[in-house]
Amino acid sequence: MSPSVSSSSLSRWSRRLLAAILLLGQVVMHLLSRPIHRRNSLEQMAVVGPESLLIALLTASFVGMVFTIQVTREFLTFGAGTAVGGVLALTLARELAPVLTAVILAGRVGSAFAAEIGTMRVTEQIDALQILKTDPIDYLVIPRVVACALMLPILTLLSFVTGMTGGLLIANSLYGISVSVFLDSAQNFLGTWDLLSSLIKAFFFGVLIAIIGSSWGLTTTGGAKGVGQSTTTAVVTSLLAIFISNFFLSWLMFQGIGSALLDGF
């Protein structure tokens, strides 16, 4: 790729990112001043939530099992097998459950948003909505933002429970850690703020996924090829936004000195 082409792609990506930021501001203003399109919101909630549930739970269960395998063998070496449940609970609640669930939705839902709205843009359906005095932000974008912001925390909570269940099965069947010891450890280590922080992260991730997917769809040009490019770029941008925002959210929520592990023993 020549430097001029690379520079042009970066410039276009920057403009689309700025458009996404402006779209976020428009969404906030519309939410404060206009009613939500309920039927569209419920339809999008069904797409984001129930239709994404199976893949999210499967991912969480195997992540919980693999993490337990890796951690338990090390902890047993140091005689800290009773802490496995607590460590898994903290890791899932603070990071793995919200981030992995958001990554799944970015690939599955964010790409669908970009493709669907991008197709509407290149086939002039959005122009038709405007001619009919229908605001695309109210009709297309806000229902998707509401759906992701509400359903991603629920999926994250279910993923946390599923991941803990998978870890419990492995700890009990392979390493002989009793169910009561595993659950007591998780209860002692895990605090209310850990679960609340997980839901807060999921809420922000859901908004980012919906805004980026919708914005990339609205700024699509170039026919079918443009739709494909928008879909791919929207997913990559969503993943970057998730990882970068996760760093800042974690820094804000958990900076300072403290140890849930020491408090749990």
C-alpha positions in Angstrom: 0.0 0.0 0.0 1.4 3.4 -1.0 1.9 6.1 1.6 -0.7 8.3 -0.2 -3.4 5.5 0.0 -2.5 4.8 3.6 -2.8 8.5 4.4 -6.1 8.8 2.6 -7.5 5.8 4.5 -6.4 7.2 7.9 -7.9 10.6 7.0 -11.2 9.0 6.1 -11.2 6.9 9.3 -10.5 10.0 11.3 -13.4 11.8 9.7 -15.7 8.9 10.4 -14.6 8.7 14.0 -15.4 12.4 14.4 -18.8 11.8 12.8 -19.4 9.0 15.4 -18.5 11.4 18.2 -21.0 14.0 16.8 -23.6 11.2 16.4 -23.2 10.4 20.1 -23.9 14.0 21.0 -27.0 14.0 18.8 -28.2 10.8 20.4 -27.9 12.2 23.9 -29.8 15.4 22.9 -32.6 13.4 21.2 -32.9 11.1 24.3 -33.3 14.1 26.5 -35.9 15.8 24.3 -37.8 13.2 22.3 -39.7 9.9 23.0 -38.0 6.6 22.1 -39.4 4.6 19.2 -40.5 1.6 21.3 -41.3 -1.0 18.7 -37.9 -0.6 17.0 -36.2 -0.6 20.4 -37.9 -3.9 21.3 -37.0 -5.4 18.0 -33.3 -4.5 18.4 -33.3 -5.7 22.0 -34.4 -9.1 20.7 -31.5 -9.1 18.2 -28.9 -8.0 20.7 -30.1 -10.0 23.7 -31.7 -13.4 23.1 -30.1 -14.0 19.7 -26.6 -13.4 21.2 -27.2 -15.3 24.4 -26.0 -18.8 23.3 -22.6 -17.7 21.9 -22.0 -15.4 24.9 -22.7 -18.2 27.4 -20.6 -20.8 25.5 -17.7 -18.4 25.4 -18.0 -17.6 29.1 -18.2 -21.2 30.1 -15.1 -22.3 28.3 -13.2 -19.2 29.4 -14.1 -20.0 33.0 -13.0 -23.6 32.6 -9.7 -22.7 30.9 -8.9 -20.0 33.5 -9.6 -22.5 36.3 -7.3 -25.1 34.8 -4.5 -22.5 34.5 -4.9 -21.0 37.9 -5.7 -24.0 40.0 -2.6 -26.0 39.1 -0.4 -23.0 40.1 -2.4 -22.2 43.3 -2.3 -25.8 44.5 1.5 -25.7 44.2 1.6 -22.9 46.7 -1.1 -24.4 48.9 -3.7 -21.7 48.0 -6.3 -23.9 46.4 -9.0 -22.4 48.5 -8.6 -19.1 46.7 -9.4 -20.4 43.2 -13.1 -19.5 43.4 -12.4 -16.0 44.6 -9.7 -15.3 41.9 -12.0 -16.5 39.2 -14.9 -14.4 40.5 -12.8 -11.2 40.6 -11.3 -11.8 37.1 -14.7 -12.6 35.5 -16.5 -9.7 37.2 -13.9 -7.0 36.7 -12.6 -7.9 33.2 -13.4 -11.1 31.4 -17.2 -11.1 31.5 -17.8 -7.5 30.3 -14.9 -7.4 27.8 -15.4 -10.7 26.2 -19.2 -10.3 26.0 -18.6 -6.9 24.4 -16.1 -8.3 21.9 -18.7 -10.9 20.9 -21.4 -8.3 20.4 -19.0 -6.1 18.4 -18.4 -8.9 16.0 -22.0 -10.1 15.8 -24.2 -7.0 16.4 -21.9 -4.1 15.6 -21.2 -5.5 12.2 -24.9 -6.2 11.5 -25.7 -2.6 12.4 -23.0 -1.2 10.0 -24.1 -3.6 7.2 -27.8 -2.9 7.6 -27.7 0.8 7.9 -24.9 1.0 5.3 -27.1 -0.9 2.8 -29.9 1.5 3.6 -27.6 4.4 2.9 -26.3 3.2 -0.5 -29.8 2.2 -1.6 -31.1 5.7 -0.6 -33.6 4.3 1.9 -32.3 6.7 4.5 -33.0 9.6 2.1 -36.5 8.2 1.7 -37.0 8.3 5.5 -35.9 12.0 5.5 -38.4 12.8 2.7 -41.1 11.2 4.8 -40.1 13.5 7.8 -38.7 10.6 9.8 -35.4 11.3 11.6 -32.9 8.4 11.0 -31.4 9.0 14.4 -34.7 8.5 16.1 -35.8 5.7 13.9 -32.5 3.8 13.4 -29.8 4.8 15.8 -31.4 5.4 19.1 -33.2 2.0 19.2 -29.9 0.3 18.6 -28.2 2.3 21.3 -30.9 1.6 23.8 -30.9 -2.1 23.0 -27.1 -2.5 23.4 -26.9 -0.3 26.5 -29.7 -2.4 28.2 -28.9 -5.9 27.0 -25.1 -6.0 27.2 -25.1 -5.6 31.1 -27.7 -8.5 31.3 -25.6 -10.7 29.0 -22.5 -9.8 31.0 -24.2 -10.9 34.3 -25.3 -14.1 32.7 -21.8 -14.7 31.3 -20.4 -14.2 34.8 -22.7 -16.8 36.3 -21.9 -19.2 33.4 -18.2 -18.7 33.7 -18.3 -19.3 37.4 -20.3 -22.5 36.8 -17.8 -23.8 34.3 -14.9 -23.0 36.7 -16.7 -24.7 39.5 -17.2 -27.9 37.5 -13.5 -28.0 36.5 -12.3 -27.2 40.1 -14.5 -29.9 41.6 -14.1 -32.7 39.0 -10.4 -32.3 38.1 -8.8 -30.9 41.3 -11.1 -32.1 44.0 -12.0 -28.6 45.3 -15.4 -28.9 47.0 -18.3 -26.8 45.9 -18.7 -25.2 49.3 -15.0 -24.1 49.4 -15.2 -22.7 45.9 -18.4 -20.7 46.5 -17.2 -19.5 49.9 -14.0 -18.2 48.4 -16.0 -16.4 45.7 -18.3 -14.9 48.2 -15.4 -13.7 50.4 -13.4 -12.2 47.6 -16.2 -10.7 45.5 -17.7 -7.3 46.6 -20.7 -5.4 45.4 -18.6 -2.9 43.6 -16.9 -5.6 41.6 -20.3 -6.7 40.1 -21.4 -3.1 39.7 -18.3 -2.1 37.9 -18.9 -5.0 35.5 -22.3 -3.7 34.6 -21.1 -0.1 34.3 -18.4 -1.2 31.8 -20.9 -3.3 29.9 -23.2 -0.3 29.6 -20.5 1.9 28.2 -19.3 -0.8 25.8 -22.9 -1.3 24.6 -23.2 2.4 23.8 -19.8 2.4 21.9 -20.7 -0.6 19.8 -24.1 0.8 18.8 -22.8 4.3 18.0 -19.8 3.1 16.0 -21.8 0.5 14.1 -24.6 3.0 13.3 -22.2 5.8 12.4 -20.1 3.7 10.1 -23.3 2.6 8.4 -24.6 6.2 8.0 -21.3 7.3 6.4 -21.1 4.4 4.0 -20.4 5.3 0.3 -19.5 3.3 -2.8 -22.2 0.6 -3.1 -21.7 -3.0 -2.1 -17.9 -2.6 -1.7 -18.4 0.3 0.6 -20.8 -1.7 2.8 -18.2 -4.4 3.2 -15.5 -1.9 4.0 -17.8 -0.2 6.5 -18.7 -3.4 8.2 -15.1 -4.5 8.6 -13.9 -1.1 9.8 -16.7 -0.7 12.2 -15.8 -4.0 14.0 -12.1 -3.1 14.2 -12.9 0.4 15.5 -15.4 -1.1 18.1 -12.8 -3.5 19.4 -10.2 -0.7 19.7 -12.8 1.5 21.5 -13.6 -1.4 23.9 -10.0 -2.1 24.8 -9.1 1.6 25.2 -12.1 2.5 27.2 -11.7 -0.6 29.3 -8.3 0.7 30.4 -9.6 4.1 31.4 -12.6 2.7 33.2 -10.5 0.2 35.1 -8.1 2.9 36.0 -10.9 5.1 37.3 -12.6 2.2 39.2 -9.7 0.3 40.7 -6.8 2.8 41.0 -5.1 3.1 44.4 -4.0 0.6 47.0 -6.1 -2.4 48.1 -6.3 -6.1 47.9 -9.5 -8.1 47.6 -7.3 -11.3 47.8 -5.9 -10.4 51.3 -9.3 -9.3 52.5 -10.8 -12.6 51.3 -8.5 -14.9 53.3 
